[in-house]
Amino acid sequence: MRKLILEFLNQNSGAFSVLFSGLVALATVVYVVLTWKLVSETKKMRKVQTEPKICVFIQPREEYIGWIDMILINVGTGPSYDLKFEVEKDFEYAKGKFFSNLGFIKDGIGYMAPGQKLQFFLTALNEDFDQKIESEIEVTVSYNDVSRNRYEESFNISFSQFKGLSQLDTSSLSKITRDIEIIKKDFSRVVDRNGFIKIISYTPVSAEIEYYKKIEELYKEFENNKRKFQEKNNNR
């Protein structure tokens, strides 16, 4: 049996040699392909690790949903250089003031680190609400990565996304804002529209009349509280 096997191998040694060479060549090709894929994935990973990604969007402020901030942020893992902005559809964020005239839009930004954020107040929707809520901003941002590869992305920012939204007034900032508004209203009573303090003077007669008016108001308030107290006792 062993002799037959040896004779078979000797007779077909050439064929086995070709077959073995073919298998080695196939393994080499597979190895080359896998190595090429590994190198490609490594290059992609290195690119992602150094690639910037600029995003532009708007969001309401915490203290009041009608106050809108614009946010420019580099969400990529690499720094961005030489940021330029081109406004295709402009926005009047205040009377006679346009988005395209903002400093960073006109002059660009030299550098943004990974994770760096530029956040600023853009507009108040409670002013010219009907016009602003239907407005859009279209802006294209272009920038370089560390290898000077140029990127470009366009953003369509619509204010209509805030239609019908309401806010639960729970934050401390909301309370501060509300208190400031109350102080502002109270202060406006003693300051005229030119910014001067109002001075109210009384003659002796008018001062006496004003005094008796206050007495009458206090008496009416006392009678009203007395009536409520009696009604409460009668219902017991």
Secondary structure, DSSP 8 states (H G I E B T S, - for coil): -HHHHHHHHHHTHHHHHHHHHHHHHHHHHHHHHHHHHHHHHHHHHHHHHT---EEEEEEE-SS-TTEEEEEEEE-SSS-EEEEEEEEEE--EEETTEEGGGSHHHHH-EEEE-TT-EEEEEEEETTSSHHHHTT-EEEEEEEEE-TT--EEEEEEEEEGGGGTT------SHHHHHHHHHHHHHHHHHTTB-TTS-B------HHHHHHHHHHHHHHHHHHHHHHHHHHHHHHHT-
